[in-house]
């Protein structure tokens, strides 16, 4: 069995374009060090509060 967790990173809109509030690569590295496997990034750029959701999973420890 697997468990999942999600990390949301806000997208800031600027004149130059959109930018993530945090570096997504650093978040992935931190979660990987804690035993989580990166699954997918879900962009929610048309949402009222745009964000990027990162999905992680790991096997449930018995």
mmCIF file of the N, C-alpha and C atoms, coordinates in Angstrom:
data_MODEL
# 
_entry.id   MODEL 
# 
loop_
_atom_site.group_PDB 
_atom_site.id 
_atom_site.type_symbol 
_atom_site.label_atom_id 
_atom_site.label_alt_id 
_atom_site.label_comp_id 
_atom_site.label_asym_id 
_atom_site.label_entity_id 
_atom_site.label_seq_id 
_atom_site.pdbx_PDB_ins_code 
_atom_site.Cartn_x 
_atom_site.Cartn_y 
_atom_site.Cartn_z 
_atom_site.occupancy 
_atom_site.B_iso_or_equiv 
_atom_site.pdbx_formal_charge 
_atom_site.auth_seq_id 
_atom_site.auth_comp_id 
_atom_site.auth_asym_id 
_atom_site.auth_atom_id 
_atom_site.pdbx_PDB_model_num 
ATOM 1   N N  . UNK A 1 1  ? 0.845  -1.177 0.000   1.00 0.00 ? 1  UNK A N  1 
ATOM 2   C CA . UNK A 1 1  ? 0.000  0.000  0.000   1.00 0.00 ? 1  UNK A CA 1 
ATOM 3   C C  . UNK A 1 1  ? 0.895  1.247  0.000   1.00 0.00 ? 1  UNK A C  1 
ATOM 4   N N  . UNK A 1 2  ? 0.406  2.310  -0.606  1.00 0.00 ? 2  UNK A N  1 
ATOM 5   C CA . UNK A 1 2  ? 1.164  3.560  -0.716  1.00 0.00 ? 2  UNK A CA 1 
ATOM 6   C C  . UNK A 1 2  ? 0.389  4.703  -0.076  1.00 0.00 ? 2  UNK A C  1 
ATOM 7   N N  . UNK A 1 3  ? 1.133  5.673  0.398   1.00 0.00 ? 3  UNK A N  1 
ATOM 8   C CA . UNK A 1 3  ? 0.517  6.903  0.899   1.00 0.00 ? 3  UNK A CA 1 
ATOM 9   C C  . UNK A 1 3  ? 1.007  8.056  0.031   1.00 0.00 ? 3  UNK A C  1 
ATOM 10  N N  . UNK A 1 4  ? 0.213  9.101  -0.030  1.00 0.00 ? 4  UNK A N  1 
ATOM 11  C CA . UNK A 1 4  ? 0.513  10.244 -0.885  1.00 0.00 ? 4  UNK A CA 1 
ATOM 12  C C  . UNK A 1 4  ? 0.494  11.534 -0.079  1.00 0.00 ? 4  UNK A C  1 
ATOM 13  N N  . UNK A 1 5  ? 1.291  12.478 -0.534  1.00 0.00 ? 5  UNK A N  1 
ATOM 14  C CA . UNK A 1 5  ? 1.279  13.808 0.046   1.00 0.00 ? 5  UNK A CA 1 
ATOM 15  C C  . UNK A 1 5  ? 1.422  14.818 -1.085  1.00 0.00 ? 5  UNK A C  1 
ATOM 16  N N  . UNK A 1 6  ? 0.960  16.019 -0.844  1.00 0.00 ? 6  UNK A N  1 
ATOM 17  C CA . UNK A 1 6  ? 0.970  17.067 -1.860  1.00 0.00 ? 6  UNK A CA 1 
ATOM 18  C C  . UNK A 1 6  ? 1.643  18.314 -1.288  1.00 0.00 ? 6  UNK A C  1 
ATOM 19  N N  . UNK A 1 7  ? 2.414  18.984 -2.121  1.00 0.00 ? 7  UNK A N  1 
ATOM 20  C CA . UNK A 1 7  ? 3.044  20.244 -1.742  1.00 0.00 ? 7  UNK A CA 1 
ATOM 21  C C  . UNK A 1 7  ? 2.618  21.280 -2.771  1.00 0.00 ? 7  UNK A C  1 
ATOM 22  N N  . UNK A 1 8  ? 2.038  22.370 -2.311  1.00 0.00 ? 8  UNK A N  1 
ATOM 23  C CA . UNK A 1 8  ? 1.618  23.451 -3.208  1.00 0.00 ? 8  UNK A CA 1 
ATOM 24  C C  . UNK A 1 8  ? 2.654  24.561 -3.180  1.00 0.00 ? 8  UNK A C  1 
ATOM 25  N N  . UNK A 1 9  ? 3.027  25.028 -4.372  1.00 0.00 ? 9  UNK A N  1 
ATOM 26  C CA . UNK A 1 9  ? 3.953  26.147 -4.505  1.00 0.00 ? 9  UNK A CA 1 
ATOM 27  C C  . UNK A 1 9  ? 3.216  27.252 -5.257  1.00 0.00 ? 9  UNK A C  1 
ATOM 28  N N  . UNK A 1 10 ? 3.109  28.394 -4.625  1.00 0.00 ? 10 UNK A N  1 
ATOM 29  C CA . UNK A 1 10 ? 2.385  29.512 -5.233  1.00 0.00 ? 10 UNK A CA 1 
ATOM 30  C C  . UNK A 1 10 ? 3.108  30.020 -6.479  1.00 0.00 ? 10 UNK A C  1 
ATOM 31  N N  . UNK A 1 11 ? 2.302  30.461 -7.447  1.00 0.00 ? 11 UNK A N  1 
ATOM 32  C CA . UNK A 1 11 ? 2.833  31.076 -8.661  1.00 0.00 ? 11 UNK A CA 1 
ATOM 33  C C  . UNK A 1 11 ? 2.569  32.574 -8.557  1.00 0.00 ? 11 UNK A C  1 
ATOM 34  N N  . UNK A 1 12 ? 3.625  33.342 -8.638  1.00 0.00 ? 12 UNK A N  1 
ATOM 35  C CA . UNK A 1 12 ? 3.508  34.801 -8.571  1.00 0.00 ? 12 UNK A CA 1 
ATOM 36  C C  . UNK A 1 12 ? 3.515  35.350 -9.993  1.00 0.00 ? 12 UNK A C  1 
ATOM 37  N N  . UNK A 1 13 ? 2.509  36.117 -10.326 1.00 0.00 ? 13 UNK A N  1 
ATOM 38  C CA . UNK A 1 13 ? 2.451  36.730 -11.648 1.00 0.00 ? 13 UNK A CA 1 
ATOM 39  C C  . UNK A 1 13 ? 3.109  38.096 -11.597 1.00 0.00 ? 13 UNK A C  1 
ATOM 40  N N  . UNK A 1 14 ? 3.986  38.305 -12.551 1.00 0.00 ? 14 UNK A N  1 
ATOM 41  C CA . UNK A 1 14 ? 4.716  39.571 -12.634 1.00 0.00 ? 14 UNK A CA 1 
ATOM 42  C C  . UNK A 1 14 ? 4.653  40.084 -14.061 1.00 0.00 ? 14 UNK A C  1 
ATOM 43  N N  . UNK A 1 15 ? 5.094  41.277 -14.226 1.00 0.00 ? 15 UNK A N  1 
ATOM 44  C CA . UNK A 1 15 ? 5.123  41.874 -15.559 1.00 0.00 ? 15 UNK A CA 1 
ATOM 45  C C  . UNK A 1 15 ? 5.976  41.036 -16.517 1.00 0.00 ? 15 UNK A C  1 
ATOM 46  N N  . UNK A 1 16 ? 7.083  40.494 -16.007 1.00 0.00 ? 16 UNK A N  1 
ATOM 47  C CA . UNK A 1 16 ? 7.993  39.694 -16.822 1.00 0.00 ? 16 UNK A CA 1 
ATOM 48  C C  . UNK A 1 16 ? 7.444  38.301 -17.114 1.00 0.00 ? 16 UNK A C  1 
ATOM 49  N N  . UNK A 1 17 ? 6.424  37.881 -16.381 1.00 0.00 ? 17 UNK A N  1 
ATOM 50  C CA . UNK A 1 17 ? 5.850  36.544 -16.528 1.00 0.00 ? 17 UNK A CA 1 
ATOM 51  C C  . UNK A 1 17 ? 5.616  35.916 -15.167 1.00 0.00 ? 17 UNK A C  1 
ATOM 52  N N  . UNK A 1 18 ? 5.334  34.643 -15.165 1.00 0.00 ? 18 UNK A N  1 
ATOM 53  C CA . UNK A 1 18 ? 5.048  33.932 -13.924 1.00 0.00 ? 18 UNK A CA 1 
ATOM 54  C C  . UNK A 1 18 ? 6.328  33.347 -13.333 1.00 0.00 ? 18 UNK A C  1 
ATOM 55  N N  . UNK A 1 19 ? 6.380  33.281 -12.000 1.00 0.00 ? 19 UNK A N  1 
ATOM 56  C CA . UNK A 1 19 ? 7.523  32.701 -11.297 1.00 0.00 ? 19 UNK A CA 1 
ATOM 57  C C  . UNK A 1 19 ? 7.024  31.955 -10.078 1.00 0.00 ? 19 UNK A C  1 
ATOM 58  N N  . UNK A 1 20 ? 7.661  30.834 -9.769  1.00 0.00 ? 20 UNK A N  1 
ATOM 59  C CA . UNK A 1 20 ? 7.288  30.064 -8.590  1.00 0.00 ? 20 UNK A CA 1 
ATOM 60  C C  . UNK A 1 20 ? 7.837  30.742 -7.342  1.00 0.00 ? 20 UNK A C  1 
ATOM 61  N N  . UNK A 1 21 ? 7.068  30.660 -6.260  1.00 0.00 ? 21 UNK A N  1 
ATOM 62  C CA . UNK A 1 21 ? 7.482  31.245 -4.988  1.00 0.00 ? 21 UNK A CA 1 
ATOM 63  C C  . UNK A 1 21 ? 8.729  30.550 -4.433  1.00 0.00 ? 21 UNK A C  1 
ATOM 64  N N  . UNK A 1 22 ? 8.829  29.220 -4.624  1.00 0.00 ? 22 UNK A N  1 
ATOM 65  C CA . UNK A 1 22 ? 9.973  28.426 -4.174  1.00 0.00 ? 22 UNK A CA 1 
ATOM 66  C C  . UNK A 1 22 ? 10.508 27.648 -5.370  1.00 0.00 ? 22 UNK A C  1 
ATOM 67  N N  . UNK A 1 23 ? 11.739 27.219 -5.274  1.00 0.00 ? 23 UNK A N  1 
ATOM 68  C CA . UNK A 1 23 ? 12.332 26.377 -6.311  1.00 0.00 ? 23 UNK A CA 1 
ATOM 69  C C  . UNK A 1 23 ? 11.782 24.956 -6.171  1.00 0.00 ? 23 UNK A C  1 
ATOM 70  N N  . UNK A 1 24 ? 11.059 24.499 -7.167  1.00 0.00 ? 24 UNK A N  1 
ATOM 71  C CA . UNK A 1 24 ? 10.435 23.182 -7.106  1.00 0.00 ? 24 UNK A CA 1 
ATOM 72  C C  . UNK A 1 24 ? 11.478 22.065 -6.987  1.00 0.00 ? 24 UNK A C  1 
ATOM 73  N N  . UNK A 1 25 ? 12.652 22.257 -7.570  1.00 0.00 ? 25 UNK A N  1 
ATOM 74  C CA . UNK A 1 25 ? 13.701 21.235 -7.500  1.00 0.00 ? 25 UNK A CA 1 
ATOM 75  C C  . UNK A 1 25 ? 14.173 21.031 -6.065  1.00 0.00 ? 25 UNK A C  1 
ATOM 76  N N  . UNK A 1 26 ? 14.263 22.100 -5.313  1.00 0.00 ? 26 UNK A N  1 
ATOM 77  C CA . UNK A 1 26 ? 14.686 21.996 -3.914  1.00 0.00 ? 26 UNK A CA 1 
ATOM 78  C C  . UNK A 1 26 ? 13.634 21.244 -3.088  1.00 0.00 ? 26 UNK A C  1 
ATOM 79  N N  . UNK A 1 27 ? 12.360 21.513 -3.343  1.00 0.00 ? 27 UNK A N  1 
ATOM 80  C CA . UNK A 1 27 ? 11.285 20.808 -2.635  1.00 0.00 ? 27 UNK A CA 1 
ATOM 81  C C  . UNK A 1 27 ? 11.355 19.317 -2.942  1.00 0.00 ? 27 UNK A C  1 
ATOM 82  N N  . UNK A 1 28 ? 11.593 18.970 -4.196  1.00 0.00 ? 28 UNK A N  1 
ATOM 83  C CA . UNK A 1 28 ? 11.686 17.558 -4.591  1.00 0.00 ? 28 UNK A CA 1 
ATOM 84  C C  . UNK A 1 28 ? 12.874 16.895 -3.897  1.00 0.00 ? 28 UNK A C  1 
ATOM 85  N N  . UNK A 1 29 ? 14.010 17.572 -3.845  1.00 0.00 ? 29 UNK A N  1 
ATOM 86  C CA . UNK A 1 29 ? 15.200 17.025 -3.161  1.00 0.00 ? 29 UNK A CA 1 
ATOM 87  C C  . UNK A 1 29 ? 14.934 16.801 -1.672  1.00 0.00 ? 29 UNK A C  1 
ATOM 88  N N  . UNK A 1 30 ? 14.277 17.770 -1.032  1.00 0.00 ? 30 UNK A N  1 
ATOM 89  C CA . UNK A 1 30 ? 13.980 17.653 0.401   1.00 0.00 ? 30 UNK A CA 1 
ATOM 90  C C  . UNK A 1 30 ? 13.066 16.469 0.674   1.00 0.00 ? 30 UNK A C  1 
ATOM 91  N N  . UNK A 1 31 ? 12.030 16.326 -0.137  1.00 0.00 ? 31 UNK A N  1 
ATOM 92  C CA . UNK A 1 31 ? 11.096 15.207 0.060   1.00 0.00 ? 31 UNK A CA 1 
ATOM 93  C C  . UNK A 1 31 ? 11.771 13.872 -0.227  1.00 0.00 ? 31 UNK A C  1 
ATOM 94  N N  . UNK A 1 32 ? 12.621 13.825 -1.249  1.00 0.00 ? 32 UNK A N  1 
ATOM 95  C CA . UNK A 1 32 ? 13.333 12.584 -1.580  1.00 0.00 ? 32 UNK A CA 1 
ATOM 96  C C  . UNK A 1 32 ? 14.230 12.159 -0.422  1.00 0.00 ? 32 UNK A C  1 
ATOM 97  N N  . UNK A 1 33 ? 14.872 13.117 0.220   1.00 0.00 ? 33 UNK A N  1 
ATOM 98  C CA . UNK A 1 33 ? 15.728 12.816 1.368   1.00 0.00 ? 33 UNK A CA 1 
ATOM 99  C C  . UNK A 1 33 ? 14.919 12.247 2.532   1.00 0.00 ? 33 UNK A C  1 
ATOM 100 N N  . UNK A 1 34 ? 13.632 12.584 2.584   1.00 0.00 ? 34 UNK A N  1 
ATOM 101 C CA . UNK A 1 34 ? 12.751 12.081 3.640   1.00 0.00 ? 34 UNK A CA 1 
ATOM 102 C C  . UNK A 1 34 ? 12.051 10.783 3.238   1.00 0.00 ? 34 UNK A C  1 
ATOM 103 N N  . UNK A 1 35 ? 12.439 10.215 2.075   1.00 0.00 ? 35 UNK A N  1 
ATOM 104 C CA . UNK A 1 35 ? 11.881 8.926  1.666   1.00 0.00 ? 35 UNK A CA 1 
ATOM 105 C C  . UNK A 1 35 ? 10.702 8.992  0.719   1.00 0.00 ? 35 UNK A C  1 
ATOM 106 N N  . UNK A 1 36 ? 10.347 10.174 0.249   1.00 0.00 ? 36 UNK A N  1 
ATOM 107 C CA . UNK A 1 36 ? 9.228  10.330 -0.666  1.00 0.00 ? 36 UNK A CA 1 
ATOM 108 C C  . UNK A 1 36 ? 9.705  10.270 -2.113  1.00 0.00 ? 36 UNK A C  1 
ATOM 109 N N  . UNK A 1 37 ? 8.880  9.709  -2.988  1.00 0.00 ? 37 UNK A N  1 
ATOM 110 C CA . UNK A 1 37 ? 9.177  9.628  -4.414  1.00 0.00 ? 37 UNK A CA 1 
ATOM 111 C C  . UNK A 1 37 ? 8.303  10.634 -5.154  1.00 0.00 ? 37 UNK A C  1 
ATOM 112 N N  . UNK A 1 38 ? 8.919  11.450 -5.994  1.00 0.00 ? 38 UNK A N  1 
ATOM 113 C CA . UNK A 1 38 ? 8.170  12.425 -6.794  1.00 0.00 ? 38 UNK A CA 1 
ATOM 114 C C  . UNK A 1 38 ? 7.352  11.680 -7.832  1.00 0.00 ? 38 UNK A C  1 
ATOM 115 N N  . UNK A 1 39 ? 6.051  12.026 -7.943  1.00 0.00 ? 39 UNK A N  1 
ATOM 116 C CA . UNK A 1 39 ? 5.153  11.356 -8.876  1.00 0.00 ? 39 UNK A CA 1 
ATOM 117 C C  . UNK A 1 39 ? 4.798  12.270 -10.043 1.00 0.00 ? 39 UNK A C  1 
ATOM 118 N N  . UNK A 1 40 ? 4.338  13.479 -9.732  1.00 0.00 ? 40 UNK A N  1 
ATOM 119 C CA . UNK A 1 40 ? 3.834  14.345 -10.796 1.00 0.00 ? 40 UNK A CA 1 
ATOM 120 C C  . UNK A 1 40 ? 3.716  15.785 -10.308 1.00 0.00 ? 40 UNK A C  1 
ATOM 121 N N  . UNK A 1 41 ? 3.796  16.720 -11.265 1.00 0.00 ? 41 UNK A N  1 
ATOM 122 C CA . UNK A 1 41 ? 3.538  18.136 -10.992 1.00 0.00 ? 41 UNK A CA 1 
ATOM 123 C C  . UNK A 1 41 ? 2.233  18.502 -11.691 1.00 0.00 ? 41 UNK A C  1 
ATOM 124 N N  . UNK A 1 42 ? 1.342  19.145 -10.962 1.00 0.00 ? 42 UNK A N  1 
ATOM 125 C CA . UNK A 1 42 ? 0.039  19.539 -11.514 1.00 0.00 ? 42 UNK A CA 1 
ATOM 126 C C  . UNK A 1 42 ? -0.034 21.061 -11.517 1.00 0.00 ? 42 UNK A C  1 
ATOM 127 N N  . UNK A 1 43 ? 0.045  21.673 -12.703 1.00 0.00 ? 43 UNK A N  1 
ATOM 128 C CA . UNK A 1 43 ? -0.053 23.133 -12.765 1.00 0.00 ? 43 UNK A CA 1 
ATOM 129 C C  . UNK A 1 43 ? -1.512 23.578 -12.659 1.00 0.00 ? 43 UNK A C  1 
ATOM 130 N N  . UNK A 1 44 ? -1.775 24.496 -11.769 1.00 0.00 ? 44 UNK A N  1 
ATOM 131 C CA . UNK A 1 44 ? -3.112 25.059 -11.601 1.00 0.00 ? 44 UNK A CA 1 
ATOM 132 C C  . UNK A 1 44 ? -3.011 26.553 -11.878 1.00 0.00 ? 44 UNK A C  1 
ATOM 133 N N  . UNK A 1 45 ? -2.612 26.873 -13.101 1.00 0.00 ? 45 UNK A N  1 
ATOM 134 C CA . UNK A 1 45 ? -2.344 28.264 -13.459 1.00 0.00 ? 45 UNK A CA 1 
ATOM 135 C C  . UNK A 1 45 ? -3.589 29.081 -13.769 1.00 0.00 ? 45 UNK A C  1 
ATOM 136 N N  . UNK A 1 46 ? -4.729 28.432 -13.994 1.00 0.00 ? 46 UNK A N  1 
ATOM 137 C CA . UNK A 1 46 ? -5.964 29.182 -14.239 1.00 0.00 ? 46 UNK A CA 1 
ATOM 138 C C  . UNK A 1 46 ? -6.804 29.314 -12.975 1.00 0.00 ? 46 UNK A C  1 
ATOM 139 N N  . UNK A 1 47 ? -6.312 28.788 -11.874 1.00 0.00 ? 47 UNK A N  1 
ATOM 140 C CA . UNK A 1 47 ? -6.978 28.875 -10.577 1.00 0.00 ? 47 UNK A CA 1 
ATOM 141 C C  . UNK A 1 47 ? -6.945 30.322 -10.092 1.00 0.00 ? 47 UNK A C  1 
ATOM 142 N N  . UNK A 1 48 ? -7.873 30.697 -9.220  1.00 0.00 ? 48 UNK A N  1 
ATOM 143 C CA . UNK A 1 48 ? -7.883 32.074 -8.704  1.00 0.00 ? 48 UNK A CA 1 
ATOM 144 C C  . UNK A 1 48 ? -6.596 32.419 -7.960  1.00 0.00 ? 48 UNK A C  1 
ATOM 145 N N  . UNK A 1 49 ? -6.021 31.430 -7.295  1.00 0.00 ? 49 UNK A N  1 
ATOM 146 C CA . UNK A 1 49 ? -4.702 31.577 -6.666  1.00 0.00 ? 49 UNK A CA 1 
ATOM 147 C C  . UNK A 1 49 ? -3.793 30.556 -7.346  1.00 0.00 ? 49 UNK A C  1 
ATOM 148 N N  . UNK A 1 50 ? -3.156 30.951 -8.457  1.00 0.00 ? 50 UNK A N  1 
ATOM 149 C CA . UNK A 1 50 ? -2.373 29.979 -9.234  1.00 0.00 ? 50 UNK A CA 1 
ATOM 150 C C  . UNK A 1 50 ? -1.273 29.330 -8.402  1.00 0.00 ? 50 UNK A C  1 
ATOM 151 N N  . UNK A 1 51 ? -1.064 28.034 -8.675  1.00 0.00 ? 51 UNK A N  1 
ATOM 152 C CA . UNK A 1 51 ? -0.056 27.279 -7.935  1.00 0.00 ? 51 UNK A CA 1 
ATOM 153 C C  . UNK A 1 51 ? 0.366  26.058 -8.735  1.00 0.00 ? 51 UNK A C  1 
ATOM 154 N N  . UNK A 1 52 ? 1.426  25.439 -8.273  1.00 0.00 ? 52 UNK A N  1 
ATOM 155 C CA . UNK A 1 52 ? 1.916  24.185 -8.815  1.00 0.00 ? 52 UNK A CA 1 
ATOM 156 C C  . UNK A 1 52 ? 1.843  23.178 -7.685  1.00 0.00 ? 52 UNK A C  1 
ATOM 157 N N  . UNK A 1 53 ? 1.092  22.116 -7.876  1.00 0.00 ? 53 UNK A N  1 
ATOM 158 C CA . UNK A 1 53 ? 0.995  21.066 -6.860  1.00 0.00 ? 53 UNK A CA 1 
ATOM 159 C C  . UNK A 1 53 ? 1.946  19.939 -7.224  1.00 0.00 ? 53 UNK A C  1 
ATOM 160 N N  . UNK A 1 54 ? 2.813  19.574 -6.289  1.00 0.00 ? 54 UNK A N  1 
ATOM 161 C CA . UNK A 1 54 ? 3.731  18.458 -6.478  1.00 0.00 ? 54 UNK A CA 1 
ATOM 162 C C  . UNK A 1 54 ? 3.180  17.257 -5.714  1.00 0.00 ? 54 UNK A C  1 
ATOM 163 N N  . UNK A 1 55 ? 3.150  16.110 -6.358  1.00 0.00 ? 55 UNK A N  1 
ATOM 164 C CA . UNK A 1 55 ? 2.600  14.890 -5.765  1.00 0.00 ? 55 UNK A CA 1 
ATOM 165 C C  . UNK A 1 55 ? 3.760  13.946 -5.437  1.00 0.00 ? 55 UNK A C  1 
ATOM 166 N N  . UNK A 1 56 ? 3.750  13.419 -4.206  1.00 0.00 ? 56 UNK A N  1 
ATOM 167 C CA . UNK A 1 56 ? 4.780  12.487 -3.760  1.00 0.00 ? 56 UNK A CA 1 
ATOM 168 C C  . UNK A 1 56 ? 4.101  11.247 -3.181  1.00 0.00 ? 56 UNK A C  1 
ATOM 169 N N  . UNK A 1 57 ? 4.800  10.110 -3.262  1.00 0.00 ? 57 UNK A N  1 
ATOM 170 C CA . UNK A 1 57 ? 4.266  8.888  -2.660  1.00 0.00 ? 57 UNK A CA 1 
ATOM 171 C C  . UNK A 1 57 ? 5.396  8.099  -2.021  1.00 0.00 ? 57 UNK A C  1 
ATOM 172 N N  . UNK A 1 58 ? 5.031  7.170  -1.142  1.00 0.00 ? 58 UNK A N  1 
ATOM 173 C CA . UNK A 1 58 ? 5.970  6.231  -0.535  1.00 0.00 ? 58 UNK A CA 1 
ATOM 174 C C  . UNK A 1 58 ? 5.186  5.050  -0.029  1.00 0.00 ? 58 UNK A C  1 
ATOM 175 N N  . UNK A 1 59 ? 5.896  3.942  0.161   1.00 0.00 ? 59 UNK A N  1 
ATOM 176 C CA . UNK A 1 59 ? 5.265  2.743  0.698   1.00 0.00 ? 59 UNK A CA 1 
ATOM 177 C C  . UNK A 1 59 ? 4.966  2.982  2.173   1.00 0.00 ? 59 UNK A C  1 
ATOM 178 N N  . UNK A 1 60 ? 3.818  2.486  2.599   1.00 0.00 ? 60 UNK A N  1 
ATOM 179 C CA . UNK A 1 60 ? 3.429  2.616  4.000   1.00 0.00 ? 60 UNK A CA 1 
ATOM 180 C C  . UNK A 1 60 ? 4.280  1.638  4.808   1.00 0.00 ? 60 UNK A C  1 
ATOM 181 N N  . UNK A 1 61 ? 4.895  2.147  5.872   1.00 0.00 ? 61 UNK A N  1 
ATOM 182 C CA . UNK A 1 61 ? 5.723  1.312  6.737   1.00 0.00 ? 61 UNK A CA 1 
ATOM 183 C C  . UNK A 1 61 ? 4.822  0.547  7.687   1.00 0.00 ? 61 UNK A C  1 
ATOM 184 N N  . UNK A 1 62 ? 5.085  -0.744 7.815   1.00 0.00 ? 62 UNK A N  1 
ATOM 185 C CA . UNK A 1 62 ? 4.270  -1.588 8.696   1.00 0.00 ? 62 UNK A CA 1 
ATOM 186 C C  . UNK A 1 62 ? 4.889  -1.718 10.047  1.00 0.00 ? 62 UNK A C  1 
# 
